[in-house]
Amino acid sequence: MQQATEILTIPTQGQGLYEFTPALRQFVTNADVATGLLTVFVRHTSCSLLIQENADADVKTDLDGFFRRLVPEGMEWLVHTTEGPDDMPAHIRAALTQTSIGIPIIDGQPVFGTWQGIYVFEHRRRPHRRDVVLHLIGDR
Protein backbone atom coordinates (compact mmCIF):
# COMPACT_ATOMS: atom_id res chain seq x y z
CA MET A 1 0.00 0.00 0.00
CA GLN A 2 1.33 3.42 -0.88
CA GLN A 3 0.12 6.97 -0.38
CA ALA A 4 0.64 10.31 -2.10
CA THR A 5 -0.51 13.81 -1.22
CA GLU A 6 -0.49 17.19 -2.87
CA ILE A 7 -2.10 20.58 -2.29
CA LEU A 8 -3.37 22.33 -5.39
CA THR A 9 -4.03 26.07 -5.27
CA ILE A 10 -6.96 27.03 -7.48
CA PRO A 11 -7.30 30.77 -8.23
CA THR A 12 -10.88 32.00 -8.55
CA GLN A 13 -12.19 35.26 -9.98
CA GLY A 14 -15.49 35.38 -8.11
CA GLN A 15 -18.57 33.18 -8.03
CA GLY A 16 -18.62 30.24 -10.39
CA LEU A 17 -17.16 26.82 -11.15
CA TYR A 18 -13.43 26.34 -11.74
CA GLU A 19 -12.40 23.04 -13.27
CA PHE A 20 -9.16 21.38 -12.14
CA THR A 21 -9.59 17.92 -13.70
CA PRO A 22 -6.29 18.08 -15.67
CA ALA A 23 -4.26 18.85 -12.52
CA LEU A 24 -5.98 16.02 -10.65
CA ARG A 25 -5.29 13.57 -13.48
CA GLN A 26 -1.62 14.62 -13.54
CA PHE A 27 -1.34 14.04 -9.79
CA VAL A 28 -2.76 10.51 -10.17
CA THR A 29 -0.40 9.74 -13.06
CA ASN A 30 2.64 10.95 -11.07
CA ALA A 31 1.59 8.96 -7.98
CA ASP A 32 1.94 5.65 -9.87
CA VAL A 33 -1.02 3.98 -8.15
CA ALA A 34 -2.96 1.45 -10.24
CA THR A 35 -5.88 0.77 -7.89
CA GLY A 36 -6.93 2.95 -5.00
CA LEU A 37 -9.03 5.79 -3.66
CA LEU A 38 -8.39 9.49 -4.17
CA THR A 39 -9.82 11.81 -1.56
CA VAL A 40 -10.24 15.41 -2.69
CA PHE A 41 -10.82 17.98 0.09
CA VAL A 42 -11.17 21.77 -0.07
CA ARG A 43 -9.88 23.64 3.01
CA HIS A 44 -12.40 26.48 3.04
CA THR A 45 -15.90 27.21 4.33
CA SER A 46 -17.22 29.48 1.58
CA CYS A 47 -16.54 27.29 -1.46
CA SER A 48 -17.12 23.63 -2.20
CA LEU A 49 -16.39 20.80 -4.64
CA LEU A 50 -18.55 19.43 -7.43
CA ILE A 51 -18.23 16.65 -9.95
CA GLN A 52 -20.26 17.90 -12.87
CA GLU A 53 -20.57 17.91 -16.65
CA ASN A 54 -17.62 19.57 -18.36
CA ALA A 55 -18.82 19.46 -21.99
CA ASP A 56 -21.33 22.33 -22.08
CA ALA A 57 -20.55 25.66 -20.36
CA ASP A 58 -24.29 26.31 -19.96
CA VAL A 59 -24.30 23.73 -17.14
CA LYS A 60 -21.95 25.93 -15.09
CA THR A 61 -24.08 29.01 -15.80
CA ASP A 62 -27.29 27.25 -14.80
CA LEU A 63 -25.83 25.76 -11.61
CA ASP A 64 -24.49 29.14 -10.53
CA GLY A 65 -27.86 30.76 -11.26
CA PHE A 66 -29.74 28.04 -9.37
CA PHE A 67 -27.65 28.49 -6.22
CA ARG A 68 -27.97 32.30 -6.40
CA ARG A 69 -31.75 31.85 -6.41
CA LEU A 70 -31.75 29.11 -3.79
CA VAL A 71 -29.56 31.08 -1.37
CA PRO A 72 -29.74 34.76 -2.36
CA GLU A 73 -27.83 37.62 -0.84
CA GLY A 74 -29.83 40.11 1.20
CA MET A 75 -31.68 37.73 3.52
CA GLU A 76 -32.34 40.19 6.34
CA TRP A 77 -32.59 37.51 9.04
CA LEU A 78 -28.90 36.50 8.70
CA VAL A 79 -26.70 37.40 11.68
CA HIS A 80 -23.20 36.66 10.30
CA THR A 81 -22.62 39.69 8.07
CA THR A 82 -19.17 40.97 9.15
CA GLU A 83 -17.44 39.90 5.92
CA GLY A 84 -20.05 41.31 3.55
CA PRO A 85 -23.44 40.39 2.12
CA ASP A 86 -22.09 37.40 0.16
CA ASP A 87 -20.36 35.72 3.12
CA MET A 88 -23.16 33.87 4.93
CA PRO A 89 -24.90 32.88 1.69
CA ALA A 90 -21.52 31.41 0.63
CA HIS A 91 -21.36 29.36 3.84
CA ILE A 92 -24.91 28.08 3.28
CA ARG A 93 -24.15 27.12 -0.34
CA ALA A 94 -21.04 25.26 0.83
CA ALA A 95 -23.10 23.45 3.47
CA LEU A 96 -25.56 22.31 0.77
CA THR A 97 -22.83 20.89 -1.44
CA GLN A 98 -19.63 19.13 -0.32
CA THR A 99 -16.09 19.83 0.81
CA SER A 100 -14.78 16.29 0.26
CA ILE A 101 -15.17 13.81 -2.60
CA GLY A 102 -13.87 10.25 -3.00
CA ILE A 103 -12.86 9.16 -6.50
CA PRO A 104 -11.94 5.53 -7.32
CA ILE A 105 -8.68 4.93 -9.17
CA ILE A 106 -8.65 1.96 -11.58
CA ASP A 107 -5.84 1.14 -14.01
CA GLY A 108 -3.99 4.24 -12.84
CA GLN A 109 -6.79 6.66 -13.80
CA PRO A 110 -9.57 8.45 -11.91
CA VAL A 111 -12.88 6.82 -12.81
CA PHE A 112 -14.78 9.81 -14.20
CA GLY A 113 -17.72 9.40 -16.52
CA THR A 114 -17.40 10.57 -20.12
CA TRP A 115 -18.60 14.13 -19.46
CA GLN A 116 -17.53 14.52 -15.83
CA GLY A 117 -14.99 16.96 -14.47
CA ILE A 118 -14.17 18.18 -10.97
CA TYR A 119 -14.62 21.79 -9.93
CA VAL A 120 -14.07 24.22 -7.10
CA PHE A 121 -17.46 25.91 -6.71
CA GLU A 122 -16.62 29.44 -5.56
CA HIS A 123 -19.44 31.04 -3.58
CA ARG A 124 -17.80 34.42 -2.85
CA ARG A 125 -17.86 37.39 -5.24
CA ARG A 126 -14.23 38.44 -4.91
CA PRO A 127 -11.19 36.49 -6.12
CA HIS A 128 -9.64 33.88 -3.82
CA ARG A 129 -6.89 31.28 -3.88
CA ARG A 130 -8.48 28.00 -2.79
CA ASP A 131 -6.44 25.08 -1.44
CA VAL A 132 -7.53 21.63 -2.56
CA VAL A 133 -5.88 18.68 -0.80
CA LEU A 134 -5.40 15.46 -2.77
CA HIS A 135 -4.73 12.22 -0.88
CA LEU A 136 -4.31 8.99 -2.82
CA ILE A 137 -4.00 5.59 -1.19
CA GLY A 138 -3.67 2.35 -3.10
CA ASP A 139 -1.49 -0.30 -4.74
CA ARG A 140 0.69 -0.30 -7.84
TIVO-2410 file (N, C-alpha, C; in nm, 3 decimals):
# residues 140
REC num residu      c1      c2      c3 atome chaine
REC   1      M   0.086  -0.118   0.000     N      A
REC   1      M   0.000   0.000   0.000    CA      A
REC   1      M   0.090   0.123   0.000     C      A
REC   2      Q   0.058   0.217  -0.087     N      A
REC   2      Q   0.133   0.342  -0.088    CA      A
REC   2      Q   0.037   0.459  -0.086     C      A
REC   3      Q   0.092   0.576  -0.048     N      A
REC   3      Q   0.012   0.697  -0.038    CA      A
REC   3      Q   0.086   0.811  -0.107     C      A
REC   4      A   0.008   0.908  -0.153     N      A
REC   4      A   0.064   1.031  -0.210    CA      A
REC   4      A  -0.029   1.146  -0.174     C      A
REC   5      T   0.028   1.263  -0.152     N      A
REC   5      T  -0.051   1.381  -0.122    CA      A
REC   5      T   0.002   1.500  -0.200     C      A
REC   6      E  -0.086   1.593  -0.224     N      A
REC   6      E  -0.049   1.719  -0.287    CA      A
REC   6      E  -0.155   1.822  -0.253     C      A
REC   7      I  -0.116   1.947  -0.246     N      A
REC   7      I  -0.210   2.058  -0.229    CA      A
REC   7      I  -0.208   2.141  -0.356     C      A
REC   8      L  -0.322   2.148  -0.422     N      A
REC   8      L  -0.337   2.233  -0.539    CA      A
REC   8      L  -0.392   2.367  -0.494     C      A
REC   9      T  -0.346   2.475  -0.552     N      A
REC   9      T  -0.403   2.607  -0.527    CA      A
REC   9      T  -0.478   2.649  -0.653     C      A
REC  10      I  -0.608   2.670  -0.637     N      A
REC  10      I  -0.696   2.703  -0.748    CA      A
REC  10      I  -0.734   2.850  -0.735     C      A
REC  11      P  -0.689   2.936  -0.828     N      A
REC  11      P  -0.730   3.077  -0.823    CA      A
REC  11      P  -0.872   3.092  -0.877     C      A
REC  12      T  -0.952   3.172  -0.809     N      A
REC  12      T  -1.088   3.200  -0.855    CA      A
REC  12      T  -1.100   3.349  -0.881     C      A
REC  13      Q  -1.195   3.386  -0.964     N      A
REC  13      Q  -1.219   3.526  -0.998    CA      A
REC  13      Q  -1.359   3.570  -0.958     C      A
REC  14      G  -1.413   3.508  -0.855     N      A
REC  14      G  -1.549   3.538  -0.811    CA      A
REC  14      G  -1.636   3.415  -0.827     C      A
REC  15      Q  -1.765   3.430  -0.804     N      A
REC  15      Q  -1.857   3.318  -0.803    CA      A
REC  15      Q  -1.852   3.240  -0.933     C      A
REC  16      G  -1.859   3.108  -0.921     N      A
REC  16      G  -1.862   3.024  -1.039    CA      A
REC  16      G  -1.789   2.893  -1.016     C      A
REC  17      L  -1.781   2.813  -1.121     N      A
REC  17      L  -1.716   2.682  -1.115    CA      A
REC  17      L  -1.582   2.688  -1.188     C      A
REC  18      Y  -1.479   2.633  -1.124     N      A
REC  18      Y  -1.343   2.634  -1.174    CA      A
REC  18      Y  -1.292   2.491  -1.184     C      A
REC  19      E  -1.279   2.443  -1.305     N      A
REC  19      E  -1.240   2.304  -1.327    CA      A
REC  19      E  -1.091   2.284  -1.302     C      A
REC  20      F  -1.056   2.173  -1.234     N      A
REC  20      F  -0.916   2.138  -1.214    CA      A
REC  20      F  -0.891   1.990  -1.245     C      A
REC  21      T  -0.974   1.932  -1.332     N      A
REC  21      T  -0.959   1.792  -1.370    CA      A
REC  21      T  -0.820   1.760  -1.426     C      A
REC  22      P  -0.763   1.841  -1.515     N      A
REC  22      P  -0.629   1.808  -1.567    CA      A
REC  22      P  -0.522   1.799  -1.458     C      A
REC  23      A  -0.524   1.889  -1.361     N      A
REC  23      A  -0.426   1.885  -1.252    CA      A
REC  23      A  -0.446   1.761  -1.166     C      A
REC  24      L  -0.570   1.723  -1.142     N      A
REC  24      L  -0.598   1.602  -1.065    CA      A
REC  24      L  -0.549   1.478  -1.140     C      A
REC  25      R  -0.576   1.472  -1.268     N      A
REC  25      R  -0.529   1.357  -1.348    CA      A
REC  25      R  -0.376   1.349  -1.347     C      A
REC  26      Q  -0.309   1.462  -1.356     N      A
REC  26      Q  -0.162   1.462  -1.354    CA      A
REC  26      Q  -0.109   1.412  -1.220     C      A
REC  27      F  -0.173   1.452  -1.111     N      A
REC  27      F  -0.134   1.404  -0.979    CA      A
REC  27      F  -0.145   1.252  -0.971     C      A
REC  28      V  -0.256   1.196  -1.021     N      A
REC  28      V  -0.276   1.051  -1.017    CA      A
REC  28      V  -0.170   0.981  -1.102     C      A
REC  29      T  -0.143   1.033  -1.218     N      A
REC  29      T  -0.040   0.974  -1.306    CA      A
REC  29      T   0.096   0.973  -1.236     C      A
REC  30      N   0.134   1.084  -1.176     N      A
REC  30      N   0.264   1.095  -1.107    CA      A
REC  30      N   0.273   1.005  -0.985     C      A
REC  31      A   0.159   0.976  -0.921     N      A
REC  31      A   0.159   0.896  -0.798    CA      A
REC  31      A   0.185   0.749  -0.825     C      A
REC  32      D   0.166   0.704  -0.948     N      A
REC  32      D   0.194   0.565  -0.987    CA      A
REC  32      D   0.117   0.464  -0.902     C      A
REC  33      V  -0.012   0.490  -0.885     N      A
REC  33      V  -0.102   0.398  -0.815    CA      A
REC  33      V  -0.199   0.341  -0.918     C      A
REC  34      A  -0.207   0.209  -0.926     N      A
REC  34      A  -0.296   0.145  -1.024    CA      A
REC  34      A  -0.439   0.134  -0.974     C      A
REC  35      T  -0.455   0.097  -0.847     N      A
REC  35      T  -0.588   0.077  -0.789    CA      A
REC  35      T  -0.590   0.143  -0.652     C      A
REC  36      G  -0.688   0.228  -0.629     N      A
REC  36      G  -0.693   0.295  -0.500    CA      A
REC  36      G  -0.811   0.390  -0.489     C      A
REC  37      L  -0.800   0.479  -0.392     N      A
REC  37      L  -0.903   0.579  -0.366    CA      A
REC  37      L  -0.838   0.714  -0.350     C      A
REC  38      L  -0.886   0.811  -0.427     N      A
REC  38      L  -0.839   0.949  -0.417    CA      A
REC  38      L  -0.942   1.029  -0.339     C      A
REC  39      T  -0.898   1.089  -0.231     N      A
REC  39      T  -0.982   1.181  -0.156    CA      A
REC  39      T  -0.943   1.322  -0.196     C      A
REC  40      V  -1.043   1.401  -0.230     N      A
REC  40      V  -1.024   1.541  -0.269    CA      A
REC  40      V  -1.097   1.624  -0.164     C      A
REC  41      F  -1.027   1.720  -0.102     N      A
REC  41      F  -1.082   1.798   0.009    CA      A
REC  41      F  -1.046   1.944  -0.009     C      A
REC  42      V  -1.144   2.033   0.002     N      A
REC  42      V  -1.117   2.177  -0.007    CA      A
REC  42      V  -1.115   2.234   0.135     C      A
REC  43      R  -1.011   2.315   0.165     N      A
REC  43      R  -0.988   2.364   0.301    CA      A
REC  43      R  -1.050   2.502   0.327     C      A
REC  44      H  -1.175   2.518   0.288     N      A
REC  44      H  -1.240   2.648   0.304    CA      A
REC  44      H  -1.387   2.627   0.338     C      A
REC  45      T  -1.450   2.732   0.392     N      A
REC  45      T  -1.590   2.721   0.433    CA      A
REC  45      T  -1.685   2.801   0.346     C      A
REC  46      S  -1.634   2.870   0.244     N      A
REC  46      S  -1.722   2.948   0.158    CA      A
REC  46      S  -1.705   2.911   0.010     C      A
REC  47      C  -1.656   2.790  -0.013     N      A
REC  47      C  -1.654   2.729  -0.146    CA      A
REC  47      C  -1.672   2.580  -0.124     C      A
REC  48      S  -1.688   2.507  -0.234     N      A
REC  48      S  -1.712   2.363  -0.220    CA      A
REC  48      S  -1.658   2.292  -0.344     C      A
REC  49      L  -1.682   2.162  -0.351     N      A
REC  49      L  -1.639   2.080  -0.464    CA      A
REC  49      L  -1.760   2.021  -0.533     C      A
REC  50      L  -1.750   2.009  -0.665     N      A
REC  50      L  -1.855   1.943  -0.743    CA      A
REC  50      L  -1.792   1.857  -0.850     C      A
REC  51      I  -1.850   1.741  -0.873     N      A
REC  51      I  -1.823   1.665  -0.995    CA      A
REC  51      I  -1.945   1.692  -1.083     C      A
REC  52      Q  -1.916   1.744  -1.203     N      A
REC  52      Q  -2.026   1.790  -1.287    CA      A
REC  52      Q  -1.986   1.778  -1.433     C      A
REC  53      E  -2.083   1.795  -1.521     N      A
REC  53      E  -2.057   1.791  -1.665    CA      A
REC  53      E  -1.956   1.899  -1.704     C      A
REC  54      N  -1.862   1.860  -1.790     N      A
REC  54      N  -1.762   1.957  -1.836    CA      A
REC  54      N  -1.765   1.977  -1.987     C      A
REC  55      A  -1.873   1.935  -2.053     N      A
REC  55      A  -1.882   1.946  -2.199    CA      A
REC  55      A  -1.955   2.073  -2.244     C      A
REC  56      D  -2.052   2.119  -2.168     N      A
REC  56      D  -2.133   2.233  -2.208    CA      A
REC  56      D  -2.125   2.341  -2.099     C      A
REC  57      A  -2.072   2.457  -2.133     N      A
REC  57      A  -2.055   2.566  -2.036    CA      A
REC  57      A  -2.188   2.614  -1.978     C      A
REC  58      D  -2.299   2.590  -2.048     N      A
REC  58      D  -2.429   2.631  -1.996    CA      A
REC  58      D  -2.461   2.562  -1.863     C      A
REC  59      V  -2.407   2.443  -1.841     N      A
REC  59      V  -2.430   2.373  -1.714    CA      A
REC  59      V  -2.375   2.456  -1.599     C      A
REC  60      K  -2.256   2.509  -1.614     N      A
REC  60      K  -2.195   2.593  -1.509    CA      A
REC  60      K  -2.280   2.718  -1.485     C      A
REC  61      T  -2.325   2.780  -1.592     N      A
REC  61      T  -2.408   2.901  -1.580    CA      A
REC  61      T  -2.537   2.871  -1.506     C      A
REC  62      D  -2.601   2.761  -1.543     N      A
REC  62      D  -2.729   2.725  -1.480    CA      A
REC  62      D  -2.713   2.686  -1.334     C      A
REC  63      L  -2.607   2.612  -1.301     N      A
REC  63      L  -2.583   2.576  -1.161    CA      A
REC  63      L  -2.559   2.700  -1.075     C      A
REC  64      D  -2.476   2.791  -1.126     N      A
REC  64      D  -2.449   2.914  -1.053    CA      A
REC  64      D  -2.578   2.993  -1.033     C      A
REC  65      G  -2.659   3.005  -1.138     N      A
REC  65      G  -2.786   3.076  -1.126    CA      A
REC  65      G  -2.882   3.010  -1.029     C      A
REC  66      F  -2.887   2.878  -1.030     N      A
REC  66      F  -2.974   2.804  -0.937    CA      A
REC  66      F  -2.936   2.834  -0.792     C      A
REC  67      F  -2.807   2.826  -0.761     N      A
REC  67      F  -2.765   2.849  -0.622    CA      A
REC  67      F  -2.783   2.994  -0.581     C      A
REC  68      R  -2.770   3.089  -0.673     N      A
REC  68      R  -2.797   3.230  -0.640    CA      A
REC  68      R  -2.945   3.249  -0.605     C      A
REC  69      R  -3.032   3.176  -0.673     N      A
REC  69      R  -3.175   3.185  -0.641    CA      A
REC  69      R  -3.210   3.108  -0.514     C      A
REC  70      L  -3.148   2.993  -0.497     N      A
REC  70      L  -3.175   2.911  -0.379    CA      A
REC  70      L  -3.131   2.980  -0.251     C      A
REC  71      V  -3.012   3.040  -0.254     N      A
REC  71      V  -2.956   3.108  -0.137    CA      A
REC  71      V  -2.913   3.249  -0.181     C      A
REC  72      P  -3.007   3.342  -0.188     N      A
REC  72      P  -2.974   3.476  -0.236    CA      A
REC  72      P  -2.905   3.561  -0.130     C      A
REC  73      E  -2.835   3.661  -0.176     N      A
REC  73      E  -2.783   3.762  -0.084    CA      A
REC  73      E  -2.899   3.850  -0.040     C      A
REC  74      G  -2.882   3.917   0.074     N      A
REC  74      G  -2.983   4.011   0.120    CA      A
REC  74      G  -3.090   3.953   0.208     C      A
REC  75      M  -3.070   3.831   0.259     N      A
REC  75      M  -3.168   3.773   0.352    CA      A
REC  75      M  -3.151   3.847   0.485     C      A
REC  76      E  -3.246   3.928   0.520     N      A
REC  76      E  -3.234   4.019   0.634    CA      A
REC  76      E  -3.221   3.948   0.768     C      A
REC  77      W  -3.262   3.824   0.778     N      A
REC  77      W  -3.259   3.751   0.904    CA      A
REC  77      W  -3.121   3.697   0.938     C      A
REC  78      L  -3.024   3.702   0.844     N      A
REC  78      L  -2.890   3.650   0.870    CA      A
REC  78      L  -2.817   3.736   0.973     C      A
REC  79      V  -2.744   3.672   1.062     N      A
REC  79      V  -2.670   3.740   1.168    CA      A
REC  79      V  -2.524   3.759   1.129     C      A
REC  80      H  -2.462   3.661   1.066     N      A
REC  80      H  -2.320   3.666   1.030    CA      A
REC  80      H  -2.304   3.750   0.902     C      A
REC  81      T  -2.274   3.877   0.921     N      A
REC  81      T  -2.262   3.969   0.807    CA      A
REC  81      T  -2.131   4.049   0.809     C      A
REC  82      T  -2.038   4.016   0.898     N      A
REC  82      T  -1.917   4.097   0.915    CA      A
REC  82      T  -1.826   4.098   0.793     C      A
REC  83      E  -1.831   3.996   0.709     N      A
REC  83      E  -1.744   3.990   0.592    CA      A
REC  83      E  -1.817   4.026   0.463     C      A
REC  84      G  -1.933   4.086   0.474     N      A
REC  84      G  -2.005   4.131   0.355    CA      A
REC  84      G  -2.131   4.051   0.329     C      A
REC  85      P  -2.214   4.101   0.238     N      A
REC  85      P  -2.344   4.039   0.212    CA      A
REC  85      P  -2.336   3.903   0.142     C      A
REC  86      D  -2.221   3.870   0.083     N      A
REC  86      D  -2.209   3.740   0.016    CA      A
REC  86      D  -2.151   3.632   0.107     C      A
REC  87      D  -2.108   3.668   0.227     N      A
REC  87      D  -2.036   3.572   0.312    CA      A
REC  87      D  -2.125   3.461   0.366     C      A
REC  88      M  -2.231   3.493   0.436     N      A
REC  88      M  -2.316   3.387   0.493    CA      A
REC  88      M  -2.387   3.308   0.385     C      A
REC  89      P  -2.437   3.370   0.277     N      A
REC  89      P  -2.490   3.288   0.169    CA      A
REC  89      P  -2.386   3.190   0.114     C      A
REC  90      A  -2.259   3.231   0.109     N      A
REC  90      A  -2.152   3.141   0.063    CA      A
REC  90      A  -2.138   3.022   0.157     C      A
REC  91      H  -2.145   3.046   0.287     N      A
REC  91      H  -2.136   2.936   0.384    CA      A
REC  91      H  -2.254   2.840   0.367     C      A
REC  92      I  -2.372   2.893   0.345     N      A
REC  92      I  -2.491   2.808   0.328    CA      A
REC  92      I  -2.478   2.724   0.200     C      A
REC  93      R  -2.433   2.787   0.091     N      A
REC  93      R  -2.415   2.712  -0.034    CA      A
REC  93      R  -2.312   2.600  -0.017     C      A
REC  94      A  -2.205   2.629   0.057     N      A
REC  94      A  -2.104   2.526   0.083    CA      A
REC  94      A  -2.163   2.413   0.167     C      A
REC  95      A  -2.248   2.447   0.263     N      A
REC  95      A  -2.310   2.345   0.347    CA      A
REC  95      A  -2.404   2.256   0.266     C      A
REC  96      L  -2.462   2.308   0.160     N      A
REC  96      L  -2.556   2.231   0.077    CA      A
REC  96      L  -2.485   2.144  -0.026     C      A
REC  97      T  -2.358   2.167  -0.047     N      A
REC  97      T  -2.283   2.089  -0.144    CA      A
REC  97      T  -2.184   2.000  -0.068     C      A
REC  98      Q  -2.057   2.001  -0.103     N      A
REC  98      Q  -1.963   1.913  -0.032    CA      A
REC  98      Q  -1.823   1.973  -0.032     C      A
REC  99      T  -1.748   1.938   0.071     N      A
REC  99      T  -1.609   1.983   0.081    CA      A
REC  99      T  -1.512   1.868   0.060     C      A
REC 100      S  -1.563   1.745   0.046     N      A
REC 100      S  -1.478   1.629   0.026    CA      A
REC 100      S  -1.546   1.532  -0.070     C      A
REC 101      I  -1.466   1.475  -0.162     N      A
REC 101      I  -1.517   1.381  -0.260    CA      A
REC 101      I  -1.419   1.265  -0.271     C      A
REC 102      G  -1.470   1.143  -0.275     N      A
REC 102      G  -1.387   1.025  -0.300    CA      A
REC 102      G  -1.400   0.981  -0.445     C      A
REC 103      I  -1.287   0.956  -0.510     N      A
REC 103      I  -1.286   0.916  -0.650    CA      A
REC 103      I  -1.207   0.785  -0.662     C      A
REC 104      P  -1.268   0.678  -0.712     N      A
REC 104      P  -1.194   0.553  -0.732    CA      A
REC 104      P  -1.086   0.570  -0.839     C      A
REC 105      I  -0.976   0.499  -0.819     N      A
REC 105      I  -0.868   0.493  -0.917    CA      A
REC 105      I  -0.860   0.349  -0.966     C      A
REC 106      I  -0.874   0.329  -1.097     N      A
REC 106      I  -0.865   0.196  -1.158    CA      A
REC 106      I  -0.773   0.208  -1.279     C      A
REC 107      D  -0.682   0.113  -1.291     N      A
REC 107      D  -0.584   0.114  -1.401    CA      A
REC 107      D  -0.508   0.245  -1.408     C      A
REC 108      G  -0.480   0.302  -1.291     N      A
REC 108      G  -0.399   0.424  -1.284    CA      A
REC 108      G  -0.469   0.551  -1.326     C      A
REC 109      Q  -0.603   0.549  -1.337     N      A
REC 109      Q  -0.679   0.666  -1.380    CA      A
REC 109      Q  -0.798   0.690  -1.288     C      A
REC 110      P  -0.832   0.818  -1.264     N      A
REC 110      P  -0.957   0.845  -1.191    CA      A
REC 110      P  -1.075   0.799  -1.275     C      A
REC 111      V  -1.174   0.741  -1.210     N      A
REC 111      V  -1.288   0.682  -1.281    CA      A
REC 111      V  -1.398   0.787  -1.295     C      A
REC 112      F  -1.376   0.882  -1.386     N      A
REC 112      F  -1.478   0.981  -1.420    CA      A
REC 112      F  -1.563   0.927  -1.532     C      A
REC 113      G  -1.688   0.969  -1.538     N      A
REC 113      G  -1.772   0.940  -1.652    CA      A
REC 113      G  -1.727   1.023  -1.772     C      A
REC 114      T  -1.782   0.993  -1.887     N      A
REC 114      T  -1.740   1.057  -2.012    CA      A
REC 114      T  -1.741   1.210  -2.005     C      A
REC 115      W  -1.845   1.267  -1.947     N      A
REC 115      W  -1.860   1.413  -1.946    CA      A
REC 115      W  -1.833   1.475  -1.810     C      A
REC 116      Q  -1.774   1.399  -1.718     N      A
REC 116      Q  -1.753   1.452  -1.583    CA      A
REC 116      Q  -1.618   1.521  -1.568     C      A
REC 117      G  -1.620   1.627  -1.490     N      A
REC 117      G  -1.499   1.696  -1.447    CA      A
REC 117      G  -1.518   1.736  -1.303     C      A
REC 118      I  -1.409   1.777  -1.236     N      A
REC 118      I  -1.417   1.818  -1.097    CA      A
REC 118      I  -1.388   1.968  -1.088     C      A
REC 119      Y  -1.464   2.034  -1.003     N      A
REC 119      Y  -1.462   2.179  -0.993    CA      A
REC 119      Y  -1.453   2.227  -0.848     C      A
REC 120      V  -1.386   2.340  -0.830     N      A
REC 120      V  -1.407   2.422  -0.710    CA      A
REC 120      V  -1.528   2.509  -0.743     C      A
REC 121      F  -1.626   2.509  -0.655     N      A
REC 121      F  -1.746   2.591  -0.671    CA      A
REC 121      F  -1.729   2.710  -0.578     C      A
REC 122      E  -1.687   2.822  -0.634     N      A
REC 122      E  -1.662   2.944  -0.556    CA      A
REC 122      E  -1.794   3.013  -0.527     C      A
REC 123      H  -1.819   3.042  -0.399     N      A
REC 123      H  -1.944   3.104  -0.358    CA      A
REC 123      H  -1.928   3.251  -0.320     C      A
REC 124      R  -1.805   3.300  -0.318     N      A
REC 124      R  -1.780   3.442  -0.285    CA      A
REC 124      R  -1.764   3.523  -0.412     C      A
REC 125      R  -1.793   3.653  -0.406     N      A
REC 125      R  -1.786   3.739  -0.524    CA      A
REC 125      R  -1.643   3.781  -0.559     C      A
REC 126      R  -1.558   3.796  -0.460     N      A
REC 126      R  -1.423   3.844  -0.491    CA      A
REC 126      R  -1.328   3.728  -0.518     C      A
REC 127      P  -1.216   3.755  -0.583     N      A
REC 127      P  -1.119   3.649  -0.612    CA      A
REC 127      P  -1.060   3.588  -0.485     C      A
REC 128      H  -1.029   3.460  -0.492     N      A
REC 128      H  -0.964   3.388  -0.382    CA      A
REC 128      H  -0.862   3.291  -0.441     C      A
REC 129      R  -0.779   3.239  -0.354     N      A
REC 129      R  -0.689   3.128  -0.388    CA      A
REC 129      R  -0.730   3.013  -0.298     C      A
REC 130      R  -0.790   2.910  -0.356     N      A
REC 130      R  -0.848   2.800  -0.279    CA      A
REC 130      R  -0.754   2.679  -0.279     C      A
REC 131      D  -0.728   2.626  -0.160     N      A
REC 131      D  -0.644   2.508  -0.144    CA      A
REC 131      D  -0.728   2.382  -0.151     C      A
REC 132      V  -0.688   2.292  -0.240     N      A
REC 132      V  -0.753   2.163  -0.256    CA      A
REC 132      V  -0.650   2.055  -0.224     C      A
REC 133      V  -0.679   1.974  -0.123     N      A
REC 133      V  -0.588   1.868  -0.080    CA      A
REC 133      V  -0.624   1.740  -0.153     C      A
REC 134      L  -0.523   1.676  -0.212     N      A
REC 134      L  -0.540   1.546  -0.277    CA      A
REC 134      L  -0.466   1.442  -0.194     C      A
REC 135      H  -0.534   1.333  -0.162     N      A
REC 135      H  -0.473   1.222  -0.088    CA      A
REC 135      H  -0.511   1.092  -0.157     C      A
REC 136      L  -0.410   1.023  -0.208     N      A
REC 136      L  -0.431   0.899  -0.282    CA      A
REC 136      L  -0.370   0.783  -0.204     C      A
REC 137      I  -0.449   0.680  -0.185     N      A
REC 137      I  -0.400   0.559  -0.119    CA      A
REC 137      I  -0.436   0.440  -0.207     C      A
REC 138      G  -0.339   0.350  -0.226     N      A
REC 138      G  -0.367   0.235  -0.310    CA      A
REC 138      G  -0.244   0.151  -0.338     C      A
REC 139      D  -0.257   0.064  -0.435     N      A
REC 139      D  -0.149  -0.030  -0.474    CA      A
REC 139      D  -0.107  -0.004  -0.618     C      A
REC 140      R   0.017  -0.044  -0.646     N      A
REC 140      R   0.069  -0.030  -0.784    CA      A
REC 140      R   0.011  -0.131  -0.876     C      A
***
